[in-house]
Amino acid sequence: MTASLLGPAAANEWRAALEHAAGCLACRTPGAMCETGEQLLRTYEEATRKARAEQDV
């Protein structure tokens, strides 16, 4: 299931994570860690969990 199918919140969070990663050297370097990138991915994952839970209701 894509972010757009999970609703606007998940799509927005995914877009934010991708935009950050595109401009972040640490995110593009294998093995490097980026705290901001990790936080954006966690926020996206939470939005997808919430959207899936709402779809199951």
NUFI-208773 format. One record per residue (C-alpha): residue number from 0; x, y, z; residue in one letter. Coordinates in steps of 0.001 Angstrom, whole numbers, plus 524288, in hexadecimal, padded with zeros to 5 digits. Example, Ala and Ser with C-alpha at 12.3 -4.5 7.8 and 13.67 -1.06 7.14 Angstrom:
2
@i 0, X 8300C, Y 7EE6C, Z 81E78, aa A .
@i 1, X 83566, Y 7FBDC, Z 81BE4, aa S .
END
This chain:
57
@i 0, X 80000, Y 80000, Z 80000, aa M .
@i 1, X 8059F, Y 80D47, Z 7FC6D, aa T .
@i 2, X 805B2, Y 81957, Z 804F9, aa A .
@i 3, X 7FB78, Y 81FF4, Z 7FC71, aa S .
@i 4, X 7F226, Y 8148E, Z 7FEA8, aa L .
@i 5, X 7F3F5, Y 81628, Z 80D42, aa L .
@i 6, X 7EF3D, Y 8241F, Z 80D10, aa G .
@i 7, X 7F4AE, Y 831C5, Z 80C9E, aa P .
@i 8, X 7FBC5, Y 83138, Z 819AE, aa A .
@i 9, X 803F2, Y 82576, Z 815CA, aa A .
@i 10, X 80657, Y 82B1E, Z 80842, aa A .
@i 11, X 80AF6, Y 837FC, Z 80E2B, aa N .
@i 12, X 81400, Y 8311A, Z 817B2, aa E .
@i 13, X 819A3, Y 82899, Z 80CE0, aa W .
@i 14, X 81BE4, Y 83496, Z 80461, aa R .
@i 15, X 822C8, Y 83B86, Z 80F8A, aa A .
@i 16, X 82BAA, Y 82FDB, Z 811D7, aa A .
@i 17, X 82F07, Y 82EC8, Z 80365, aa L .
@i 18, X 8319F, Y 83D4B, Z 801E8, aa E .
@i 19, X 83A88, Y 83D12, Z 80DB1, aa H .
@i 20, X 841DB, Y 83109, Z 80916, aa A .
@i 21, X 843E0, Y 836DC, Z 7FB8B, aa A .
@i 22, X 84B6F, Y 8423B, Z 8013D, aa G .
@i 23, X 8521C, Y 83B88, Z 80CB2, aa C .
@i 24, X 85FAA, Y 835FF, Z 80AAB, aa L .
@i 25, X 85E80, Y 82D2F, Z 8169F, aa A .
@i 26, X 851AF, Y 82759, Z 811BC, aa C .
@i 27, X 857DD, Y 8245B, Z 80491, aa R .
@i 28, X 86427, Y 81E5F, Z 80A5D, aa T .
@i 29, X 862F9, Y 80FC4, Z 80D11, aa P .
@i 30, X 86554, Y 80CDC, Z 81B5D, aa G .
@i 31, X 8648D, Y 81B19, Z 81FAE, aa A .
@i 32, X 85A70, Y 81F42, Z 829A7, aa M .
@i 33, X 851BB, Y 82B33, Z 828DA, aa C .
@i 34, X 84969, Y 82E6F, Z 8349E, aa E .
@i 35, X 84039, Y 8370D, Z 82CBB, aa T .
@i 36, X 83E64, Y 82CB6, Z 8223F, aa G .
@i 37, X 83BBE, Y 82248, Z 82C72, aa E .
@i 38, X 831B0, Y 82B04, Z 83328, aa Q .
@i 39, X 82AE3, Y 82DDE, Z 82645, aa L .
@i 40, X 82A06, Y 81F53, Z 8235B, aa L .
@i 41, X 82490, Y 81C78, Z 830EC, aa R .
@i 42, X 81A54, Y 82713, Z 82EED, aa T .
@i 43, X 816A7, Y 8212E, Z 821C3, aa Y .
@i 44, X 815B7, Y 8138C, Z 827AF, aa E .
@i 45, X 80CBF, Y 818A6, Z 83261, aa E .
@i 46, X 8040A, Y 81F55, Z 82849, aa A .
@i 47, X 802F9, Y 812AF, Z 82086, aa T .
@i 48, X 7FFBE, Y 80AC2, Z 82CBE, aa R .
@i 49, X 7F51C, Y 81482, Z 83045, aa K .
@i 50, X 7EF7F, Y 81477, Z 82276, aa A .
@i 51, X 7EF51, Y 805A0, Z 8220D, aa R .
@i 52, X 7E8AD, Y 804F8, Z 82F42, aa A .
@i 53, X 7DE40, Y 80E73, Z 82A8C, aa E .
@i 54, X 7DC10, Y 80637, Z 81E49, aa Q .
@i 55, X 7DA34, Y 7F9F9, Z 8268C, aa D .
@i 56, X 7CF35, Y 80016, Z 82E5E, aa V .
END
